[in-house]
Amino acid sequence: MKHKKIIAFLLALLLAVTAIASASCGDSKQDGQKQDEQKNDGAEDSSEAADNADDKTRYNPNFEPVDMGGYVFKFATRDDDAYYHPYPVHTRDLISETETGDLINDAVYRRNTALEEKYNCKFEMDTFLEGSGETQANAIVERSVKAGDKSYDLLMTHMMYGIDSATKGVFYDIAAFPNIDTKKPYWNLGANEGCSIGNRLYMGLSDLSFSTNENLYCIFFNKQLMKDYGVEDPYELVKTDRWTFDKFAELIKSGTADLNGDGKMDDKDRYGYICTAAVQFLWAGGGHMMKKDENDIPVLDLINPKTLDIYDKTYDIMNSENSYSKELWWFTGDTVGMFANSLGVFYGNQLCRVNELRNTEFDFGIVPFPKYESAQERYYAYVDGHASMMSIPLMLPNPEWTGIIIEELSYLSYKDILPVYYDVVLNVKLVRDEESVEMLKILFDSKVFDPAYVMSSGLTGLWVNTIAQQKRDFISAYEKQEASDLRAMQKKIDAILAIE
């Protein structure tokens, strides 16, 4: 019965999540007003979603069959380096050579086969070393465009490096590309507005890249340790809007222990919180580094009373004796192994890390990062730059065909693959209780994109490193870097606006 409830909830979750626009950094107001308006536009009532599972067909682009004469549609993407992730996050969304019995693989195979038959086309994919700095695919695309050659129809790029390539004038504007409608629900409105500059979109996101959901940051918790230490239920705190920075700082005081009794705290001991990159608290608290002006131009907006208070609260959490904070910068240290070995009550990281927790002996739960305060309108989760964003390289022989295929891939992923993804990956592989399914709905509804982060601003590193170096005075550190960082970002903005 419990399993059936979860499946029913997932059906409701799927339509509610995919039919809405995620939070936008296009105007990152701290009260979340614009993001909430975007989130609600076009959303279906979740109570009716289960009865309307077939209603997605109304978003069918309804292209007439076109004989493309065997046209080869080529993807360029990073490979799947096991050092970063033990599952095919960069390739599974795009290509499947044959049906294997794996439900996601087979759904991708059926999607692509249907399009190959409808349009007499073929799909191919080239992968490039992720461990080479994640820019190899971008570099090859840039060289190809400058040489006047058609190499790829779609580049799946790291968020930050995609913008760097865009400044070189090698991509089409997705918002103006033939046969693509970025206002359809299978295009992520928040991401697309967050990545636009001057109303030009050279890097976007649709449901074709469904694995992007696993690049959201969340907090895991060990249910057994919660019970052992009498910690309040995070699920109930989230539901009642009491899941805040202050409450979290209070809860992580439970569980910290020098397990081996050697008088020092290290990775062999237990903590209330095992930490990852500190910057996620900025966006979770409704803060931002940049916002957009009336012309869709990013404007620096980091130093203000709320942001500084978020910094202080983050500093206190990350540098608390109850936090193991070696991994202040993404993949440093085996923090996921520590959590898997019951050395942390709470653990913050990307959702994809759950793939490494499947075999834990204890049950765990998943919640979003806490709010700045109870009055905050909603929860926020930033999408890590590692996510696969979409860019269309110049020099295509037939942009109309490429647009048709991208739009069809996005729609069919929305209609046919996401139900499998939510059901199989979240219910069977990742989620261990019905409450976590509900939390994942909140998490997926909470995507936020900050132009400063998208443009690979040094401000992200400044926030992290200043906390890591235990410097309470963020303003002084910021003032030393502000001018150079602003020049670097303005250079990118000017380059985008100069593209004809």
Helices and strands as residue ranges (DSSP letters): H 2-18, H 33-40, H 46-49, G 50-52, G 55-59, E 71-78, H 103-119, E 121-128, G 130-132, H 136-146, E 154-158, H 159-166, G 174-176, H 189-195, G 207-215, E 217-222, H 223-229, H 234-239, H 245-251, E 271-274, H 280-284, E 290-292, E 298-300, H 305-318, E 323-324, H 335-340, E 344-350, G 351-356, E 364-367, E 381-382, E 388-391, H 399-412, I 413-417, H 418-420, I 421-430, H 434-444, E 447-448, H 451-454, H 458-468, H 474-497
